Amino acid sequence: MKLISILTAILVAAVLYAVVLDRDRLMGWARGGAQEQQETATAASQDPPAAPAEAATVAGAVAVMARHSQAQEIDDAVLLRGETQPSREVEVLSEASGRVISTPLRKGSMVEEGAVLCELDPGTTGAALVEAEARLAEARAQRPQVEAALPEAEALLAQAEAAVAEAEINLTAARELSQGGYSSRTSVASAEAKMRAAEASVRSAEAGLEAARAGTDSLEASIQSAEAAVATARKAVGNLTITAPFGGVLESDTAELGLLMSTTGNASCAHILQLDPIRLVGYAPEADVARIRLGARAGAQLTGGQTQAGTVTFVSRQADETTRTFRIEVTLENPDLTLRAGQTARILIEADGALAHLLPQSALTLNDEGRMGLRTVSAEQTAQFMPVSILRDTPEGVWIAGLPDSVDVITLGQEYVTDGVPVAPSYQEILQ
């Protein structure tokens, strides 16, 4: 028994040594044996020889399974993953401070645009409005008196200017008579005094006119100030009643009776969603965004199996910095509110046809930078990585874009080779 145990241990150690420490030689021996069997089977059969691309092997090449793939034109649709979002959403806050005096509306209730959501205690706000309106009425009552002073001042100015003209005529006549010896110097001096008095009257009338105009401007400023005070007071009164900015459904209860609302606090009056219409938001890769146009028809299949039809209403012009994808929005009619915000959906958007390859999803791999792609067989019979994008996922496989029209894709063994590694591809069909 001890001898059998020792022999078993030696045999296990030899196998482990061959598998772990001398794995390359073991794999070479295995490949050599497999190659000999394949050559023997080929020579024994009467089938025509394999194509040069399939028969060419290089010493040390890695055996892989591959497939000849030819691009096909698929139907005109772009597949995206997305979720539903409300077309409008708002957290209604208060613009005034006060306690809530209205009975709360419960979440789930439908509200129309302008419906009262919360009412606040008016306090002294109503009295401030009455006072502002009284001051406005008082200022407007002074307008006739002030406006009447302006024509009176203009008449006094005209009268003073006429007196100046008369005094100037009398002064001229007095001077001419004095020069001819027909009048005394006293008459000239009296005419000059009347002239100066008339000029002083003109200046006084002008000052009166300016004062009347200033009074009018002051009155207009007082009226405008009173109107602004009334508008402010009315706005303050209006802020006591908080209404719905648009029709929708309440996502939360409105503010509770007795709650103190303030402009500096975080107390919310209500949270409203508008779900009709509803938006469906998805993100398109760079390879597909050029195929999507505004107004294109779109279909959505939700997780529960519901299907809806809508139109594309937004295509982003700037890619997301992290994912390098573009935001796409589809608008759907939702009159009965069967669609809820936050539901995931598959989005099919009408687009121009595209060439793609139908390949098994297991053929996909990642390069060292984490980019998704495929390992292909180059013309030199070496492995080559090609980045790709998935257009559509089907039960038969995935439709892939980003490859040449004709390409040899490694479907098995792609994880064991890197770019430039010689490969010995076998193009036999295998079960996926």
C-alpha positions, 0 to 999 in steps of 0.5 A: 500500500505504501508503494502504491501511494508513493508511485501515485504521488510521483505520478501526480508530481510529474503531471503537475511539473509538466502542466505548470513548469513545462507548459510550453513544451507540453502545449507544443507536443499537443499541437504537434500531435494534433497537427499530425492527426489533421494531416493524416486525416487530410491525406486519407480523405479525397476532399480538395486541399484547404485554402491557402489562408486556412492551411498556412501555419507558422511554427508556434502559432496559436490554434484558434477558431475563426469565421469568415464574416461578410457585412449585411445591410440591416433594417433602418433602426437604431437601438438604444437603452433609456428611461422615461422622464417627466416632460416637466418637474418642479419643486414649488417653494414659497416666495413669502413667509408665513404659516400655512392655513390651507388643507393639504392636497395628497400625493397622486392628486391631479392638479390643473395649471393655476390650482391653489396648492398652499395658502399662507396667513396674510398677517399685516400684508393686506394692511400694507396694500391698503396703505400703499393704495391710499398714498397713490390716491393722495398723490393722484389727487394733487395732480389737477392743482399742480398741473394748473400752476403750470399754465398760470406760470406761463401766463405770468412769464408772457405778461412780464415779457410784454412789459419788458417790450413796452418798457423798452419802447418807452425808454427808446422814446425818452432817450430820443426826446431828451437828445432833441431837448424835448424831454428831461433827464428825469423822464429818461431815468424813470423809463430806465427804472421801468425797464429794469423792473420789467426785466426783473419781472421776467426773471421772476416769472421764469423762476415761477415757471421752472418751479411749476415744472419741477412741481409737476415732475415731483408729483409724477415721481411721487405717483410712480413711487406710490404705484410701485409701492402698490405693485409691491404690496399686491405682489406680497399679497399674491405670494400668500397664495401658491398655485401650480405653475402647470398641470400635472400630478402631485408626487408629494403631499402639499405643505401641512396645515400650520407649517411655517414657510419662509423664503430662506428655509427648505420647506416645500409647498409641493412637488409636481410632475407633468407626465403627459407628454412624457420623455424617453431619454437614451444615449447614442454612441458616436457611430449611430448619432449621425443616423438619428434626425429630429422628427424621426419616428421611434418605438419604445418597449418597456420592461413590462412589455408595453410598447409606445410610439413617439418622435425624436424631439432632441439630439444633443450636439455635445457628447458626454465627456465620460461616456462619449455618447449623445443624449437623445430624447423621444416624446411620447403621448401619455394621456392615461398616465400609464407610463411612469417616470424612471421606467427602463425601455428599449428604444428603436429609432427610425434611421437610414440602413447600415452595414453590420456583421452578425456575430456571436456575443462571445466573440467580443473582447476588451483591449488593454485600454478597456475598449470593446472590440474583436480579434481578427485574423490579418492577412499575415495570419496574425491576431489583430484587435479592431474596435467595434460598436453594437448596433443591435442585440438579437437571439441569433447574435449581435449586429456589429458595426466598425469592421470591414465589409469582409473580415475573418473574426476569431470566435474562440481563443481570442482571449489567449492572443494579442496583436501581432501573435501568429495564429492558426485559424480553423474555420469549422463551424462550432456551436455557440 
